[in-house]
Amino acid sequence: MAETLISPGVLARENDQSLVTAQPQTVGAAIIGPTVKGPVEKPTYVSSFGSFQAIFGGALESGSTDYTYLTSIAANNYFQQGGESLLVTRVTSGSFTSATSSLIETGSGGPTSGLSPFVLETISEGEIMNTGDTEIARGALATGSADNVRWEIASVNTSSGVFSLLVRRGNDNNNQKVILESYNNISLDPFSSNYISRAIGDITSNVVVAPDGSGTYLQESGSYPNISNYVRVKQVNFNTPHFFNNDGSAKDEFTGSLPAVGSGSFGDAVGSNLNATEANNFYENIDSSNTQGLIGTDYTNAIQLLANQDDYQYNVISAPGLYYSGYGIQCNLLKNNTISRGDAIYVMDLVPYNTAIGTVVQNAGSVDSSYAATYWPWLQTIDPSTGLLVYVPASTMIPGVYAFTDASSDPWFAPAGITRGGLGSVVRAERKLTSANRDTLYEANVNPIATFPQQGVVVFGQKTLQKAASALDRVNVRRLLITLKGYISQIADNLVFEQNTIATRQNFLTQVNPYLESVQQRQGLYAFKVVMDESNNTPDVIDRNELIGQIFLQPTKTAEFIILDFNVLPTGATFPA
């Protein structure tokens, strides 16, 4: 088609401006801490508190007393406040393993008596997953609980070579089955689309600390991604490849390999959450040598795993139960990882329960980063599992404030004040702060949690722990930059290995400029400018295989100090225009 006119005529040209811009990825919070059950040191996304409870459990039973880990309280508050995605990493003390299924009998004529055709294992780890083999009335398991599972082969069709597998709750019985998952028409034929390992999953992973110091990572083994939330296939002992003869009939040598109808339990897992000396170190009793039954080094692997920005995405992270004055090594590791990632903010606790303000201020002076923020004092809330009033560190509740801000406004609005900083699930703060107390804390970059008549408990500060006075000493500006960098980097990822031409630069600008305009319209920016042209992409730059973009931002500031002048005038005075 001609692109210019030489003789008189009409030139019809096309300008495709219908490019659909990718939307920003939705990421949520990350939390590190102990849970009742669940995979150990394997970061797992959950999308609701119900999903959290199914995977990680609720209350921990210890004799006549129940306790709830701060991780669970934090997750419940986060989803109550509008959070959509939570990345949970369970930490434990000591060695934990999965439970394996009891003997699964084969049908008549099975190849080997006493050997299961396949073995299942629980995704959750620890002794809590052991249901035991002892059956009591109505087929109930003596040691089954709401936190563990049992298996059942519900039906078998030898002519088709398929069977049904049920995953049941550990404390149900044969008259009142609680079926958590069901898998129908499962096959032992590895060439089948519904092969058991493919239908359920068989991936296992182990935490590896690289001996050369290059990092901590999960090393996976297995062939099929895990579909089930509760179990995976550990091994298949009797495969039935090409189950049918050419005439469509089942091969005699395979029909006896199928499992027989029946049910069973899981056992042989190791790892206990609690011992007698740990029972007193929950809630406000946490100290520097025992935090919910753990010590600082128990958190190290989990913290290092979450440094992997490619695999794990989040915009705020906390580890309720770790505080700076008692667990400085782990808190600094978390802070430094967050700085290196550049896409999240770390909500850090500084001190244990019942600490003087002077000590809070002193500890705050030891931290300097715009990627970390701290809040004080501790807060009293209702334990969602036990209904008891308990004290928790502020980092248990603050991610919920961030989630509410994101849901009701945008990340660049201050997660503070009566509009967005209200802590509705908090009964009271550890102490009511006076105006002078709040001034002392805010000058030290500690965000005070105030108590106001009629308003309740409110987050009344939004400083980061950065010492230098700049726009980034405010949480809303830091979170604005995190949001913008995340989205614009997402666009830039698509340009890697593209031709370094005007068209590529224009492609970038046509996506970034409209997005920043929308942020400006939503009160995130006063002004902005994006430069990606020949002025910063000179021939020398292009020859180095570089593409440079410069983004200039004027972040919106919050009104934290409101000054009202009341001027009293004499009768008859004229009001100024």
Secondary structure, 3 states (H helix, E strand, C coil): CCCCCCCCCCCCCCCCCCCCCCCCCCCCEEEEECCCCCCECCCEEECCHHHHHHHHCCEEEECCEEEECHHHHHHHHHHHCCCCCEEEEECCCCCCCEEEECCCCECCCCCCCCCCCEEEEEEEECHHHCCCCCECHHHCECCCCCCCEEEEEEEEECCCCEEEEEEEECCCECCECCEEEEEEEEECCCCCCCEHHHHHCCCEEEEEECCCCCCEEEEEECCCCCCCCCEEEEEECCCCCCCECCCCCECHHHHCCCECCEEECEECCCCCCCCHHHCCCCHHHCECCEECCECHHHHHHHHHHCCCCCCCCCCEEEEEEEECCCCHHHHHHHHHHHHHHCCCEEEEECCCCCCCHHHHHHHHCCCCCCCEEEEECCEEEECCCCCCEEEECHHHCHHHHHHHHHHHCCCCCCCCHHHHCECCCEEEECCCCCHHHHHHHHHCCCEEEEEECCCEEEECCCECCCCCCCHHHEHHHHHHHHHHHHHHHHHHHCCCCCCCCHHHHHHHHHHHHHHHHHHHHCCCEEEEEEECCCCCCCHHHHHCCCCCCEEEEEECCCCCCCCCCCCCCCCCCCCCC
